[in-house]
Amino acid sequence: MTVLRQLLVSATLLLAASAEAAPCNASTPEDFAAFFGPFSTDQRFAADRTTFPLRTVRWTYGADKAGADASAPTVRSTSKAEFMRWKTIAALEKQGPLTHRLKPSSTEDMEVELFKDGSDIEMSYRFTRREGCWRFVQFEDRSL
């Protein structure tokens, strides 16, 4: 590798590291689209921007012995170690194939639904912006 090429590679890596580490704060609130790109593709970045233990809600569906609806959520906490074994949103979209849709509920709260049309796959990722930075605060799986 030539010296010039080594310098270009080093400069590119340095710029990427600087962009990833760029701080966000209340005076310059982070744009959700700028945050969501890296969050959906980079598991390490996603973990850094997740509140742990992460509230995880999974729905189970069915009926009791009398035939009444017994569908209910199971709520648990997910550790960072468990989260690091999850697939990224981009990997799930590619594998599914799934689509995501943004559902803002306020300027400080966002829900991202991940789904497959014509199927029973439906998940949601809830985010909140605190001190200008977006944080992943809850995962909910409503899939059958």
N, C-alpha and C positions, 0 to 999 in steps of 0.2 A: 504494500500500500504506500502510495506516495505521501510525502509530508503534507502537501496541500489537501489531499483527500482525508488524511487523518485529522487535520485541523477542521475541515468541514464537518466531519462526523462528530468530533468533539463539540463544536459550536452548536450543532443541531441537538445533541443530547443535552447540552447545558440550557438551551432555550426551552426545550420540552420540560425539563425539570423545573425551570423557573416559572413556566406557565402553570404547571400542576401545583406548585407551591404558592402561587399568588394568593395573598390573603384577601378575604372579603370582610367587609365590616359594615356597620349600620349606616355610615355616611355614604357608602357606595354599594347599595344592595345588589346582590348577584342576580343576574337574569336567569330564569329557570332553564331556558333552552341551552345557555352556555354551560350550566351545571349538569343538565341531564345527559348531554352527549358523553362526557367522560364517565358519569355515573353508570350509564347503561352498558359500557364496554370494558371498564377497568375495575376489576373486583377489589383491588387494593384501595383505589380512590373511593369506591362505594363504601367500603368498610370504614374508611376515615370519616365519611360523611353520614354515618349511621349512628343513631342513639342506641347504645347497648345497656342493658339487655333489650333487644328489639321485641316489641309486642307483636306476636304472631297469632293470627286468628284463622282457624281452619273449620269449615262447615262440614258437618255430616248430615246426611238426609235419610229419612225413613219414617216409618210409622210404628207406633207402639202396638201391643197385642190387641187393643180395642180398635185399631185402625186410625187413630188420631195422629196428626202430624207430630213427629218427635224430632224434627230437624232442629239442630242446635249448633252453636259455635263452640269450639274448644279453644280457649285462650291460653297461651303459654309464652314464655320468654325464650328468645333465641340468643345464644352467646355469640361473641365475635368468632370463635373457633368454628362453630356450626355454620355461621353465615359465610365464612370463607370457603365452605364446600358447596355453596349454592352456585347455580349457573347465573351468569350475567343476564340482564334483560335482553341484550342483543343476541346472546346464544339461544335463549328461549324463543325469541322471535324467529330466528333462522331455523331452529329445529322443528318448531310447531307445524307449519309456519303460523306465527301469531302476529297480531297487530296491536299497537298501543294507541290510546287516545287520552288526551289531557283533559282533566275536569277541574278547572280552578274553582275553589269555593270562596277565596278572598285573595288579596294581594300577597298574603303571607302563608296561604295553605294551597296545596295542589295535590290532586289525586291522579295517578296514572293507571288506567285500566289496561290490562293485557288480556287479550281474548282471541278467539278464533270464531269467525262467523259460521253459523250453522252447527256449532258444537256446544258442549256444556263446559268448555274451558273458560274460566273467568277469574282473574286475579286482580288485586289492586294494591298499589304501592302508595302510601300516604307520606307526604313531605310537608314540612313547615319551615318557614324562613325565620331564623333566630339571629339577631344581631347582624343581619345582612347576608347570612350564609344559609343555604338550603341544607336540611337534614332529613334523612329517611327515618320515620318514626313508627310506622306500622305496616305490616304485610297482612293481607287478607286473601285467602283462597276460598272462593265460592264455587269451585268446580265440582261437578258430580263425580 
